[in-house]
Amino acid sequence: MLPDLAWSFHEPLPQTPALLLAALRSYGEDIKVEVNDAELQERFPLNALDIEYKYAERNSGGDWEDIPVTLRVRRTAPPSYLELLFETHLAAGEILKDQDHCFFEGLWLLDRQNEKGVPVYELYLGS
């Protein structure tokens, strides 16, 4: 999902999904990547999904440790892909903004579920 979308969690989170769309367009112009508005307005086919990602943090011994996180999205109606990106940035932006891997590189469906009927996607992050 959204494998060609260019975005960095280092960018400040706009206040609304509509402002995020404007920020995505501006960011895309800066790096010469077009934003597909129609794709962002498409709706995810379900009301629920889990998004998993990892970030790195130094442990008490000074070694880097991967910290796994699951963002549980539960809605009364299917969210748009723009709304999913907004929720992801809202939940993870503060953690990811200072990481080496802070660039959005899509959401990839995993071959398992944490909860029956709820798909799990991995948030791919690049540097």
Secondary structure, DSSP 8 states (H G I E B T S, - for coil): --TT--EETTS---SSHHHHHHHHHHHHHHHT----HHHHHSB-SSSEEEEEEEEEEE-TTS-EEEEEEEEEEE-SS--BHHHHHHHHHHHHHHHHTTSS--EEEEEEEEEEEEETTEEEEEEEEE-
